[in-house]
């Protein structure tokens, strides 16, 4: 498993290098409006360099968990530790802690329209760098690199509302990659994309993993799991984790996939076969 290229220069990073998880969630519980359960005693460990899929039917809690991992939502009870430090709403109000956490974790939303808001593509990709206080010169260099990497240089001066869905997804991803985060969170990354863009994104996730990024993605799409995840954490419709194991092992457990409403009893499941 490749390691992240950032040096382990403080105790939390040194601990992660020795096997302690980058992310550790313990007994997370959350209910929207205090009534609608989203997480019911969820535990999760994510180690450096892993690619982990949060797998389950719509509404099972996987997107809620991603928001907790990004510090956008806070559990009603339980603890979330990132990079060796407990993450709380109060902690994230501290500017230094917030800046450090935000620079290390990037979130690519399911719906790009919720993420892309600047007048032009170039300004959109530059936004995060400027918010974190990077110089104009450093920001410009990073933006140019990301535009080239994602092959969207010709879109730099376009307004995001003029773009197709696939182009918006690239821009949303660029606004995250420009920060060079250690951890990338994806919510339903291939949803509503055309086949060519889906294939491109699956390949890119593999390339990001190969250079040492830690990746957590939420999905109910089984088709690309072997290409996007080493390990699957499976949620039931009761908002609990019911399985955690290697991707191949999870895909071969048809009864599990039936129980959590990821396949239909009459469906022909080809993902259990190598190369299927």
C-alpha positions in Angstrom: 0.0 0.0 0.0 1.6 3.3 -1.0 2.1 6.0 1.7 1.1 9.6 1.4 3.9 11.8 0.2 3.6 14.2 3.1 6.3 13.7 5.7 5.4 12.4 9.2 6.6 15.5 11.0 4.4 15.6 14.1 3.1 13.0 16.6 -0.2 12.5 14.9 1.4 11.8 11.6 4.0 9.5 13.2 1.2 7.5 14.8 -0.6 7.2 11.5 2.6 5.9 9.9 2.8 3.2 12.6 -0.7 1.8 11.9 -3.0 4.0 13.9 -6.0 5.2 11.8 -6.1 8.6 10.1 -9.9 8.6 10.8 -11.5 6.8 13.8 -15.2 7.0 14.5 -16.6 5.5 17.6 -20.3 4.8 18.3 -21.5 7.7 16.1 -25.2 8.5 16.4 -27.0 11.2 14.6 -30.7 12.0 14.0 -31.9 14.9 11.8 -34.3 17.2 13.7 -33.8 14.9 16.6 -36.2 12.4 15.1 -34.9 10.9 11.8 -32.1 8.5 12.5 -29.1 8.7 10.1 -26.3 7.0 12.1 -27.0 4.4 14.8 -23.9 3.4 16.7 -21.5 3.5 13.7 -17.8 2.7 14.1 -15.2 3.3 11.3 -11.4 3.1 11.0 -9.6 4.4 7.9 -5.9 3.9 7.7 -3.4 5.9 5.6 -3.4 5.0 2.0 -6.6 2.9 2.1 -9.5 3.2 -0.4 -12.7 2.5 1.5 -16.2 2.3 0.0 -19.2 3.1 2.3 -21.7 0.8 0.7 -25.5 0.8 1.2 -28.9 1.7 -0.2 -30.1 5.2 -0.5 -30.8 6.8 2.9 -28.7 4.3 5.0 -26.4 7.0 6.4 -23.3 6.9 4.3 -23.6 10.5 3.0 -24.2 11.6 6.6 -21.0 9.8 7.7 -19.0 11.5 4.9 -20.2 14.9 6.2 -19.0 14.0 9.7 -15.6 13.0 8.2 -15.4 16.4 6.5 -16.4 18.4 9.6 -19.7 19.6 8.0 -21.9 17.8 10.5 -21.4 16.7 14.1 -22.8 13.6 15.7 -25.3 13.8 18.5 -23.0 11.3 20.4 -19.9 9.4 19.8 -16.4 10.6 18.9 -14.6 11.4 15.6 -10.8 11.5 15.6 -8.8 12.7 12.6 -5.0 12.7 12.4 -4.8 11.9 16.0 -7.0 14.7 17.3 -10.7 14.7 18.2 -12.8 16.8 15.8 -15.6 18.8 17.4 -17.6 21.9 16.4 -15.7 23.9 19.0 -12.3 22.7 17.8 -13.2 23.7 14.2 -14.0 27.3 15.4 -10.3 27.6 16.2 -8.8 29.2 13.1 -5.5 27.3 13.3 -7.1 23.9 13.8 -9.7 24.6 11.1 -7.1 25.7 8.6 -5.0 22.5 9.2 -8.0 20.2 9.0 -9.5 21.8 5.9 -6.1 21.7 4.1 -5.8 17.9 4.7 -9.4 16.7 3.8 -11.2 17.4 0.6 -14.9 16.6 -0.2 -16.3 16.1 -3.7 -20.1 16.4 -3.5 -22.5 14.2 -5.4 -24.2 17.2 -7.0 -21.6 19.5 -8.5 -24.0 22.4 -8.6 -23.9 22.4 -4.7 -20.1 22.9 -4.9 -19.4 25.1 -7.9 -20.4 28.8 -7.4 -17.7 31.2 -8.6 -18.0 33.4 -11.7 -15.4 31.4 -13.7 -13.8 28.0 -13.6 -10.4 29.6 -12.8 -11.8 31.5 -9.9 -13.6 28.4 -8.7 -10.5 26.3 -8.6 -8.5 29.1 -6.9 -11.1 29.8 -4.2 -9.8 27.3 -1.6 -6.2 28.3 -1.9 -7.0 31.9 -1.4 -9.2 31.1 1.6 -6.3 29.3 3.2 -4.0 32.3 2.6 -1.8 31.0 -0.2 0.0 33.7 -2.2 -1.4 34.8 -5.6 1.7 33.3 -7.3 1.4 29.9 -5.6 -2.4 29.8 -6.2 -1.9 30.6 -9.9 0.7 27.9 -10.3 -1.5 25.3 -8.6 -4.6 26.3 -10.6 -2.7 26.0 -13.9 -1.4 22.5 -12.9 -4.9 21.3 -12.0 -6.5 22.7 -15.2 -3.8 20.8 -17.2 -4.2 17.6 -15.2 -8.0 17.5 -15.6 -7.8 18.6 -19.3 -10.0 21.6 -18.7 -7.7 24.4 -19.7 -10.1 25.5 -22.4 -12.8 26.0 -19.8 -10.8 28.3 -17.5 -12.7 31.5 -18.4 -16.1 29.9 -18.8 -18.9 30.3 -16.2 -19.7 27.1 -14.4 -23.4 27.4 -15.3 -22.4 27.0 -19.0 -20.8 23.6 -18.5 -22.1 20.1 -18.9 -22.6 17.8 -16.0 -19.3 16.0 -16.7 -17.4 19.3 -17.0 -18.9 20.5 -13.7 -17.7 17.3 -12.0 -14.1 18.0 -13.3 -14.3 21.5 -12.0 -15.6 20.5 -8.6 -12.9 17.9 -8.4 -10.3 20.5 -9.4 -11.4 22.8 -6.6 -10.5 20.0 -4.2 -7.3 18.6 -5.8 -5.8 22.1 -6.0 -5.5 21.9 -2.2 -3.5 18.7 -2.4 -5.4 17.1 0.5 -4.2 13.9 2.1 -7.8 12.5 2.3 -10.4 12.6 -0.5 -14.1 12.0 0.2 -16.4 11.3 -2.7 -20.2 11.1 -2.4 -21.7 8.9 -5.2 -18.8 9.9 -7.5 -20.2 8.3 -10.7 -23.9 9.2 -10.2 -25.5 11.0 -13.2 -22.3 10.9 -15.3 -22.2 9.7 -18.9 -20.2 6.4 -19.4 -17.1 8.1 -20.7 -16.9 10.5 -17.8 -17.6 7.6 -15.4 -14.7 5.7 -16.8 -12.4 8.7 -16.6 -13.3 9.3 -13.0 -12.8 5.7 -12.0 -9.3 5.8 -13.6 -8.5 9.0 -11.8 -9.5 7.7 -8.4 -7.1 4.8 -9.1 -4.3 7.2 -10.0 -4.9 9.2 -6.8 -4.8 6.1 -4.7 -1.5 5.1 -6.5 0.2 8.3 -5.4 -0.8 7.7 -1.8 -4.1 9.5 -1.3 -6.4 8.1 1.3 -9.9 7.8 -0.3 -13.3 7.3 1.2 -16.3 7.1 -1.1 -20.0 6.5 -0.6 -21.9 4.6 -3.2 -24.6 2.0 -3.9 -23.2 1.3 -7.4 -21.5 -2.1 -7.3 -20.2 -2.1 -10.9 -16.9 -0.2 -10.3 -16.2 -1.3 -6.8 -13.1 -3.4 -7.7 -11.6 -0.5 -9.4 -12.3 2.1 -6.7 -12.1 0.4 -3.3 -9.9 -2.1 -1.5 -12.4 -2.5 1.3 -16.1 -2.0 1.8 -18.0 -0.9 4.9 -21.6 -2.0 4.5 -24.6 -0.2 6.0 -28.0 -1.6 6.6 -31.2 0.3 6.1 -31.3 0.6 9.9 -28.3 3.0 9.7 -25.8 0.5 11.2 -22.6 -1.1 9.9 -23.3 -4.8 9.3 -20.1 -5.8 7.4 -16.6 -4.6 6.9 -14.2 -6.5 4.7 -12.2 -6.8 1.4 -14.2 -5.7 -1.7 -14.0 -9.2 -3.3 -15.4 -10.8 -0.1 -18.3 -8.4 0.1 -19.2 -8.7 -3.5 -19.3 -12.5 -3.2 -21.8 -12.4 -0.3 -25.0 -12.2 -2.3 -27.2 -12.7 0.8 -25.6 -9.7 2.5 -26.2 -7.6 -0.6 -29.8 -8.8 -0.7 -30.3 -8.0 3.0 -29.1 -4.4 2.7 -31.2 -3.8 -0.5 -28.2 -3.4 -2.9 -29.5 -6.1 -5.2 -32.9 -7.5 -6.1 -33.7 -11.2 -5.6 -34.4 -11.6 -9.3 -31.3 -9.7 -10.5 -28.3 -11.3 -12.1 -25.3 -10.2 -10.1 -22.1 -10.3 -12.2 -19.9 -8.4 -9.9 -19.1 -11.5 -7.9 -17.1 -12.9 -10.8 -13.6 -11.8 -11.6 -13.7 -9.4 -14.5 -17.5 -9.2 -14.3 
